[in-house]
Structures are given as C-alpha cells and as structure tokens.
Amino acid sequence: MDENKIQLFEDKRIRAAWDEEAEEWLFSVVDVVGVLTEQATPRNASTYCLF
C-alpha cells in the first residue's frame, strides 16, 4: 500500500501520509492553510500571516 497520497479538497491538492501505528491520516498544514486562505501556491501559504 502506498502510504503517501495526494488528497483533493475543492479540486486543490493536499499532501497526506498514513501513520500505520496511529492508524490515522496526517495532512500538510501548509497545504490546508493554502486551500482555506485561497493562496495561489503552497509557498504563499507558508508565509501567510494574519497581522
């Protein structure tokens, strides 16, 4: 089984990995912030600041 996958959310890519021991998915925070704040690239999301 491929443990690293790309998940889609509203047609946007979010990197994810399956943690076999914890039996849960782990998601890239940068990718999630990028989707939620509608950033053009993941790099823009990594420098996102509210103030």
N, C-alpha and C positions, 0 to 999 in steps of 0.2 A: 504494500500500500504506500502510495506517495504521501508523505506526511506534510509536505509544504504545498499549499494550494493558493490560488487567487480566488477570492470571493468577490461577488458583484453586489453592489448596493446602488440602486438607481443608475445602473449602467456604468458605475465607477468601480475601478479596481481597488481592492483592499487585500494586502498581503496577510496570509494567515498560516499558522502552523498548528498541527495536532500534537498535544502533550499526552503521550501514551500513558504515562504514570498517573497523571491527574485526570485523565480522560476528559479533557476539555480543549476547546479551540482557543488559541492566543492570536490576537489581531494587532496589526501595526497601528500604534496610536497616531503616528504621523499621517497615515493613510485615512484613518477615521476622521481626524480633525480636518484634513483636506476636503473630504466629502461634505462634512457638516458645515464648513465655512465657505464652500464652493470655490476653493483655490484652484488655479489653473494647473499647477504642478505640485508634486509632493514637497519639493524644496520650499515653495511658498508656505506650505503648511508647517514646515519645521521651524519657521521663523515667525509664526503667527503670534501676535501679542494683542491683548485687549486694551492696553493703555499706552 
